[in-house]
Amino acid sequence: MTDLSAEDYLHLLPARAQYRGSHLEGEIEIIEADNSEIGDDNTAIGVVYQDPYLAVVRDRVRFPSGNAGTYLRVFEQPWQAWPVGIVVLPIYEGRVLLLRIFRHATRQWEYELPRGYRDRDEDVAQAITREIAEEVGMKVIRMQTLGNIRPNTGLLASEVLAVVAEVALTTSQTGRENDEAIKEVVVRSTVDIQEMVRRGELRDSFTLAALYLAAVAGVILK
């Protein structure tokens, strides 16, 4: 655990994540712990875990009922850069590219859009170009922002930017990330995509949200 007071650890978070709120206004309010490191139930308060990929924060809070307790928030790294992640909807010759990828958490093969973290000091365009090169092996011709996705507002504090990108074949050699269990890149029409959703074959929340944003924007599924 990072040895920080309740006041100090909040200053480490992105600006919007420092908002304390007011339980009198029906919000979950962040309050000072009775002890700067320990809550009433003997749980650590502040930054309780972090690694290169995520950070876990436990806040001392007061609920709208007036009861006090603790609440976890998970930030994806680098947590000072929001949106930290990107999800890309690649369009190749009018059709959507999907990855067939094995996910450790679900222990299953999933169909998903390419996504990943922004490297430190990397802008959005650079991150999108890199992700498409690494995971799809193609180049980006043009891109359009679709909007931001908050994948699990009950636990995750992070925000992911959804982008549609027109892609093309490239002659340059691009190596796939060794740690990614990507079996193949599949090409699907918008009709195929809708059928996959109906059959429950496409269930990744990032992918579904990005497809919906693209449909609302009139980019696909017209």
C-alpha positions in Angstrom: 0.0 0.0 0.0 1.2 3.5 -0.7 1.7 5.4 2.6 -0.4 8.5 1.9 -3.0 10.5 3.8 -6.5 10.7 2.4 -5.9 14.3 1.3 -2.6 13.4 -0.4 -3.8 10.4 -2.5 -6.7 12.4 -4.0 -4.1 14.9 -5.4 -2.5 12.0 -7.3 -5.7 11.3 -9.3 -6.9 12.9 -12.5 -8.7 16.3 -11.8 -12.2 15.0 -12.3 -11.5 12.0 -10.0 -10.7 14.4 -7.1 -14.3 15.6 -6.8 -15.5 14.8 -3.3 -19.2 15.2 -3.8 -21.9 15.8 -1.2 -24.1 13.1 0.4 -26.6 15.8 1.2 -27.1 16.3 -2.6 -27.7 12.6 -3.1 -24.1 11.8 -4.1 -21.5 9.4 -2.7 -19.2 11.8 -0.8 -15.5 11.1 -0.3 -14.7 11.9 3.4 -11.6 11.9 5.5 -10.9 8.5 7.2 -10.9 8.4 11.1 -7.4 7.3 10.6 -5.4 8.5 7.6 -4.7 5.0 6.4 -7.4 2.7 8.0 -11.2 2.7 7.6 -13.6 1.7 10.3 -13.6 -1.9 9.0 -9.8 -2.1 9.2 -9.4 -1.8 5.4 -6.6 0.3 3.9 -7.6 3.7 2.5 -5.9 5.4 -0.5 -3.9 3.8 -3.3 -4.0 0.2 -2.1 -2.5 -1.4 -5.3 -0.8 -0.4 -8.5 1.2 -1.9 -11.3 2.0 -0.8 -14.9 -1.6 -1.5 -16.0 -3.9 -0.4 -13.2 -4.3 1.3 -9.9 -6.8 0.4 -7.2 -8.1 3.2 -4.9 -10.2 2.7 -1.8 -12.1 5.8 -0.6 -13.7 6.5 2.7 -17.2 7.6 1.8 -20.5 8.7 3.1 -23.6 7.5 1.3 -26.8 9.6 0.7 -28.4 7.7 3.6 -25.7 9.2 5.9 -24.0 5.9 6.5 -20.3 5.8 6.1 -18.3 3.0 4.5 -15.6 2.4 1.8 -15.7 2.1 -1.9 -13.2 0.9 -4.5 -12.3 2.6 -7.8 -10.0 1.1 -10.4 -8.0 3.3 -12.7 -6.2 2.0 -15.9 -2.7 3.3 -16.3 -1.4 5.9 -17.1 -4.1 7.2 -14.8 -3.3 10.9 -15.3 -4.1 10.7 -19.1 -7.8 10.5 -19.8 -9.1 8.9 -22.0 -6.3 6.4 -21.3 -7.6 3.7 -23.7 -8.8 3.6 -27.3 -11.1 1.2 -29.2 -10.9 1.4 -33.0 -13.6 0.4 -35.5 -11.5 -0.5 -38.6 -13.3 -0.2 -41.9 -11.8 -2.0 -44.9 -13.5 -1.7 -48.3 -16.8 -0.9 -46.6 -16.6 -3.9 -44.1 -15.7 -4.1 -40.5 -12.6 -5.9 -39.2 -12.9 -7.9 -36.0 -10.3 -9.8 -34.0 -10.8 -13.3 -32.8 -8.9 -13.2 -29.6 -8.6 -15.5 -26.5 -9.3 -13.6 -23.3 -7.8 -14.8 -20.1 -10.5 -13.2 -17.9 -13.4 -15.0 -19.6 -11.3 -18.1 -20.6 -13.0 -17.9 -24.0 -12.5 -16.8 -27.5 -14.1 -13.5 -28.2 -14.8 -11.3 -31.3 -13.7 -7.8 -30.6 -12.6 -4.6 -32.2 -8.9 -3.7 -31.7 -8.2 -1.8 -28.6 -5.4 -0.9 -26.2 -3.8 1.7 -24.0 -2.1 4.9 -25.0 1.6 4.8 -24.3 2.9 7.6 -22.1 3.4 10.9 -24.1 1.6 9.3 -27.1 -1.3 11.2 -28.7 -4.5 9.6 -29.9 -3.6 9.5 -33.6 -0.3 7.8 -32.8 -2.0 5.2 -30.6 -4.6 4.4 -33.2 -2.0 4.0 -35.9 0.1 1.7 -33.7 -2.7 -0.4 -32.5 -4.0 -1.0 -36.1 -0.4 -1.9 -37.3 0.2 -4.3 -34.3 -3.2 -6.0 -34.2 -4.5 -5.8 -37.7 -1.3 -5.4 -39.8 -2.7 -2.5 -41.8 -2.3 1.2 -42.1 -4.8 4.0 -41.2 -5.9 6.3 -44.1 -8.3 8.5 -42.1 -10.1 8.5 -38.8 -13.1 10.0 -37.1 -13.8 10.3 -33.4 -17.1 8.6 -32.3 -17.1 9.5 -28.6 -16.1 8.3 -25.1 -17.0 5.1 -23.4 -17.1 4.4 -19.7 -17.1 0.6 -19.6 -18.1 0.0 -16.0 -19.1 3.1 -14.0 -19.7 1.0 -10.9 -16.0 0.1 -10.5 -13.8 1.5 -13.3 -12.9 5.2 -13.2 -11.3 5.1 -16.7 -12.6 6.4 -20.0 -12.0 4.9 -23.5 -12.1 6.9 -26.7 -13.9 5.2 -29.6 -12.7 6.0 -33.1 -13.7 4.7 -36.6 -10.7 4.3 -38.9 -10.6 3.6 -42.6 -7.7 1.2 -43.2 -5.7 -0.2 -46.1 -3.1 -2.8 -46.9 0.5 -1.8 -46.3 3.8 -3.1 -47.7 5.7 -2.4 -44.5 6.3 -5.2 -42.1 4.4 -5.0 -38.8 4.8 -7.5 -36.1 1.9 -8.7 -33.9 2.3 -8.3 -30.2 3.7 -11.5 -28.7 1.5 -11.4 -25.6 -1.8 -11.0 -27.5 -3.7 -14.3 -28.2 -5.1 -13.1 -31.5 -6.0 -16.0 -33.7 -7.2 -14.2 -36.8 -8.6 -11.0 -38.2 -12.1 -11.5 -39.7 -13.9 -9.3 -42.2 -17.6 -8.8 -41.7 -20.4 -6.8 -43.4 -22.7 -4.7 -41.3 -25.4 -7.3 -41.8 -23.1 -10.0 -40.5 -22.3 -7.8 -37.5 -26.0 -7.5 -36.6 -26.4 -11.3 -36.9 -23.4 -11.9 -34.7 -25.0 -9.6 -32.0 -28.4 -11.4 -32.3 -26.7 -14.8 -31.9 -24.7 -13.6 -28.9 -21.4 -14.2 -30.6 -20.4 -10.6 -30.2 -20.6 -9.5 -26.6 -17.6 -7.4 -25.7 -18.8 -4.1 -24.2 -16.2 -1.9 -25.9 -17.1 -3.4 -29.3 -20.9 -3.2 -28.8 -20.6 0.4 -27.6 -18.3 1.5 -30.4 -20.6 -0.1 -33.0 -23.6 1.7 -31.5 -21.8 5.0 -31.5 -20.9 4.4 -35.2 -24.5 3.6 -36.0 -25.8 6.7 -34.3 -23.2 8.8 -36.2 -24.4 7.2 -39.5 -21.0 5.7 -40.2 -22.3 2.1 -40.3 -25.5 0.1 -40.0 -27.4 2.7 -41.9 
